[in-house]
Amino acid sequence: QVHLVESGGGLVQPGGSLRLSCVASGFPFSEKTIMWYRQAPGKEREFVAWIGPSGTNTHYGDSALGRFTLARDNAINTVYLQMNNLKLEDTAVYYCKLTLSDSWGQGTQVTVST
């Protein structure tokens, strides 16, 4: 059974940084692309970024480009989303997702506020 658990969210001031983690189990982690999405209150879920199985290939949505960085450690089935220069509009629940599946984590809240 696929299981994804996000952590690392919190309250941060504009310009600050957070690192989110997604720990996975129940599938061959090192063979799969992992995706991140976010959903702000009253808005649709938005694509943030994905990272390929080896970690070499990544792709970022417009909102993340230049500020967010993905990495993964296949030895411990974990993907990291480093978020820098956070803005008020980055406030959302952040989810990780196994590609080509309906498997999502429970999400972690990121709040950027003064």
Wavefront OBJ file of the C-alpha trace (Angstrom):
o trace
v 0.000 0.000 0.000
v 1.367 3.368 -1.043
v 1.977 5.726 1.849
v 3.264 9.302 1.632
v 3.880 11.545 4.632
v 4.768 15.208 4.352
v 6.367 17.248 7.095
v 8.315 20.442 7.642
v 5.609 23.020 7.208
v 5.159 25.927 9.557
v 4.898 29.660 9.963
v 7.585 31.806 8.366
v 8.027 35.456 7.531
v 8.273 36.696 3.952
v 11.764 36.089 2.634
v 12.255 33.121 4.917
v 12.911 29.487 4.091
v 11.445 26.094 4.846
v 12.358 22.570 3.871
v 9.540 20.132 3.362
v 10.021 16.380 3.422
v 8.017 13.594 1.859
v 8.680 10.109 3.191
v 7.305 7.293 1.075
v 6.681 3.585 1.423
v 4.815 0.786 -0.293
v 6.368 1.033 -3.741
v 9.838 0.948 -5.377
v 10.743 4.496 -4.440
v 13.971 4.745 -6.436
v 12.072 3.937 -9.640
v 9.387 6.589 -9.348
v 8.916 10.275 -10.005
v 7.531 12.234 -7.080
v 5.507 15.385 -7.520
v 4.634 18.300 -5.247
v 1.427 20.275 -5.390
v -0.078 22.943 -3.192
v -3.529 24.227 -2.464
v -4.293 27.635 -1.064
v -7.620 28.409 0.614
v -10.353 28.829 -1.953
v -8.103 27.884 -4.851
v -7.533 24.799 -6.951
v -4.626 22.508 -6.323
v -1.559 23.809 -8.161
v 1.472 21.961 -9.517
v 4.736 22.951 -7.818
v 7.472 20.629 -9.057
v 8.550 17.053 -9.784
v 11.728 15.088 -9.397
v 12.706 12.033 -11.421
v 13.720 8.680 -9.966
v 17.451 9.350 -9.773
v 17.104 12.971 -8.730
v 18.936 14.204 -11.815
v 15.828 15.441 -13.571
v 13.580 18.060 -12.050
v 10.908 20.400 -13.305
v 9.404 23.415 -11.595
v 6.193 25.287 -12.040
v 6.287 29.008 -12.596
v 5.595 29.773 -8.951
v 8.563 27.689 -7.792
v 11.136 28.446 -10.457
v 14.235 30.079 -9.063
v 13.145 29.822 -5.426
v 12.387 26.164 -4.752
v 14.736 23.218 -5.136
v 13.961 19.511 -5.110
v 16.264 16.765 -3.929
v 15.819 13.149 -2.951
v 17.569 10.511 -0.915
v 16.607 7.120 -2.265
v 18.362 5.361 0.606
v 15.699 6.639 2.990
v 12.775 7.012 0.575
v 12.592 10.765 1.054
v 12.091 13.747 -1.206
v 12.919 17.257 -0.019
v 11.453 20.526 -1.213
v 13.683 23.431 -0.204
v 11.739 26.674 -0.394
v 13.605 29.968 -0.239
v 12.531 33.600 -0.436
v 9.017 32.655 0.550
v 6.204 35.024 -0.323
v 2.771 35.615 1.154
v 1.244 33.879 -1.842
v 3.153 30.692 -1.061
v 0.767 30.091 1.836
v -0.923 26.757 1.149
v -1.118 23.130 2.101
v 1.686 21.306 0.319
v 1.223 17.733 -0.863
v 3.500 15.150 -2.363
v 2.180 12.665 -4.867
v 3.344 9.504 -6.546
v 3.313 10.061 -10.292
v 0.769 8.172 -12.390
v -1.278 7.323 -9.343
v -3.961 8.715 -7.097
v -1.735 8.401 -4.049
v -1.328 11.624 -2.107
v 0.067 12.488 1.291
v -2.024 14.219 3.930
v -0.308 17.544 3.322
v 1.680 19.983 5.424
v 0.633 23.570 6.059
v 2.945 26.389 5.041
v 1.992 29.846 6.218
v 3.924 32.907 5.155
v 2.937 35.892 7.203
v 4.258 39.048 8.794
l 1 2 3 4 5 6 7 8 9 10 11 12 13 14 15 16 17 18 19 20 21 22 23 24 25 26 27 28 29 30 31 32 33 34 35 36 37 38 39 40 41 42 43 44 45 46 47 48 49 50 51 52 53 54 55 56 57 58 59 60 61 62 63 64 65 66 67 68 69 70 71 72 73 74 75 76 77 78 79 80 81 82 83 84 85 86 87 88 89 90 91 92 93 94 95 96 97 98 99 100 101 102 103 104 105 106 107 108 109 110 111 112 113 114
